[in-house]
Amino acid sequence: MLSSVHSIHISASFVVHSKTVDRSTNKLSQVTVAPKIKNHSISTAGFHSTDTTGAIKCIQNRDSTIANSFFKNIFGAPTLDPSSAVRSSLLAAIEGSDRGVARGVADRDEIELLVDELAEFQSEVSGTDESLSGVWELLWTSEKETLFLLEKGIFRVGPAQKSFQVIDVGGQTLQNVIQFGENSESVFVVDSSLQVVSDKRCEFKFSGARLTTPNFNFKIPPFGQGWFENVYLNDNIRVARDIRGDTLITKRASVPLDNWKSV
């Protein structure tokens, strides 16, 4: 194996022929890249170069973070994401579930196993920093009260529409929101205070709830507290489990947190 620094001339465009990720160690075991030749000088220190006119091979269980840095800094390519396959399987499993309303126990078992598998990729990554702040749209939940409202709607208010969690880490607030009515003209909001207690867990305490429609505004006093853990969090997907063992899968909504207006 070559240990010296080699300089070659290649372009930033390339083809990844193969890649293998050891799921048990999250190590990148092989990546083969065939670049096109142009006048673009790079340094390939620490990589095994088979020739100066073609492929660069990163072999023998190279750490995936090294490969990521190499591709990003040298080629400007997207970083490798070993969790993407599991994440795609999870999203496929909940597709057509109407946020959990239309699935049974067997389906939940499959989804929970995929959540367990996805959580392994989050073991050393914080799930409670400012990236948690935002408007998160519900994709799937096992929480019975939420599923009841999603399935039944509210009498004389209308069917349930979209559901969100609105989280502001800096402002220490949490809102659970369900929109109702044919045009989402009504909204049920549960307000809570929020406190980050670890790199995975947040504690919350309900401060009030209200049902607001075009015709009336009905308030409900505070009624409890609890915690949730973000077992997986990236820029677009968040998976959480709470004190009762329920699971929540959400996606980041396009509405910025600063623009969120709850009635």
N, C-alpha and C positions, 0 to 999 in steps of 0.2 A: 504493500500500500504506500502511496506517495504521501509524504508528510510535509513537503515543501510547498511554497506558494507558487501557483501557476497562473499566468496571465494569458487569456485567450480572447479572441474577438468574435463575439456573437451578437445576435439581435435580441430584443426584448420579447419577441414572439417565439413561442415554442409549443410543443405537443407533449402532454403527459401520456406516456404509453401505458404505464402500470403503476399502481400504488397498493401497498398492503399495510394495514394498521392492526397491530396486536391489541385486541380489545382489552385483554387482561392488564396490559401495561401502558396502553395509549402510546406505544412507540411506533414510529414510522419505520418499517423494515425495508422497504425498497421503493424508490421512485426513479423512473427512467425518463429523462428529458432529452428531446431531440431539437436543438435550436437551429434556426436558420442563420447563415453566416452573413454578418455585416460588420462595418467598422465600429464596434462598440466594445470597449475594453472592460473586462471585469476581473476580479480576483477570486479564485476558487480555493482559497486556503481551507484545509481540512476536509476536502472532498476528493474522491478518487476519480481522476480524469482518464478515460480510456483512450481518447485521441484528441487532437486539437482542431478537428474539422467537424465533429459531430456531437455524439451523446456525452452527457455528464451523468454519472451514476452515483446516487447517494445510497450506500449499502451498509450491511452489517448493523442493523438495529439502530440507525441514527435517531436521536431524539427528535420527535415531531416539531418541537419548538425551534430547533435549529433549522430544519427544512423550511418551516414557515417563514422564518426571518430571511433565509436565503432567497426564496421565491419572491417575497414581498419587496425586499430591498433591491434585489438585482433585476428581477424581471417585472416588478410591479404587478404581479399576479395575485389573485385571491388566495388567502391562506387556506391550508388544509383544515377541515373541520371534521374530526372523527365522530362527532355526535350527530352529524347530519343524517345518516342513515336511520338511526333510532328515532330521531325527531320526525323524519318523514313517515316512518311506520306509525308513530303515535298519532300524527295528524290524519293519516289515512284511516286509522282505527276509529276515530271519533267523527269522521265525515258522515253526514246523513243522520247523526244521532239527535238532532234538534237540541243540542247542548246537554244531552244526557236524558232527556225526556223519553226518547224513543228506543233506548237500549236497556237490556236486561242484566241479570247478575253475571252471566257468562261473559258478556261483553265487557262489563266492568273489571272482571278478573284479568282479561287480556290487556285492558288499558292500564291497570295498576302495575302489571308486570313490566310494561313498556316504560312507565313512569319511574319504576325502580331502576331500570337499566339506564335511563336518561340521567337520573340523579347521580350516577357514578361519575359522570363527566363534570359535575359541578362541585366535587369534593373539596377542591382547593381554590374555588372562586367565590368571591363575596356575592351574596344575593340581597344585600340590604343597603348598598351604597346609593348614591343619587340616581344611578341608572334605573332604580326601582320606581322613581317618581314618574308619573304619567297617567294617561287614561288607558285602561286595559279592558278590552272587550271580551266578554265571556264566550269561550268556545265549547267548554264541557265542564260539568260539575257533578258530584255525587251528593251534594248538600240537599237534603230532602225539602226544607222550607223553600229554597230557591226553585227547585224543580216543581213544587206544587204551584207556585205563582206563575212559572213559565208555562205550565200545562193548562191551568184553569183560568188564568187571567183574574181580573177583579170584577165582581158583579157591578153592572151599571157604569163601569169605567172602560172596560174593553179588554181585548186579548193582549198578552204580553208581547213586546217587541224586543229590542236589544237590551242587554244587561251589561253593566260596566262596574269596574272598581276604579276609583279615582284616588291615587296615592300621591301625597306630597311629603317626602321624607323630611325636608327642611322645615316645612310648616307643621309637621307632626300631626297630619290629619289623614283620615281614611273615610271614603264614602262608598257604600254599596248602592248601586242605582239600577232600577228596572223601569224601562219606559213602557207605557200602556196606551191603548187606543189605536185606531186604524192609522192615524198620522203621528203617533207617538206624542200626542198632545198632553198626556198625563204622565206623572213620574212618581215613583216611590223611592225615597232616599233614606238610608240609615247612616247617620253621622257618627264618627268615632274619633277619639284621640288615638295617636299612634306613637309608639316608642320602640326604637331599634334596640335590642338587647344583646344581639350577637351578629356574626357575619351571615347568619341564615334566618334568625328568628326575629319577628316583630310582635310586640304585645299591643293589644287594642282594648279600649274601653268605650262602650256605646255612650254617646252623649245625647242622642235623640233620634227620632224618626218622624217622617211626615209623608203624607200622600197628598199631592197637589194635582188638581184637575182644573179645567176651565171654569168649573162651577163652584168648587169649594177647596179648602185647604185644611186637612185633618192632621193634627199633631199627636205623636205618641211619646210618652216619657221614656227616659233611658232604661235599658233592661239587660245589662250583662257585660261580660268582658271575656277575653280569651287571647289566643296567640295563633300565628301561622308561621310556617317556615317555607321559604322559597327554595325548593329542592332543585330547580333549574331556572336560569334567567339568562337570556341573551338580548340582543337589541330588539327582537320582535316577538319572542315567545317567553311566557312565564308560566311555571308550574308550581303550585303551592299546596301544602297539606296543613290542616289546622288541628286544633286541640281535640276535636272529636274524631279525627281520622278521615275527614272528608278531603277530597282532592279537587283542585280548581285548575283549569287550563285556560289561559287567556292569550290574546294577541294584542300588541300595542296598537291603539287606535290612531287614526290620522289626525285627530284633533289634539293640538298641543295643550299641555296642562294649563298654561296661562290663559288659554282661550275658553276653558271649560266653564260653562254657565249652568249651574243647577238651580232649579226654580223652587 
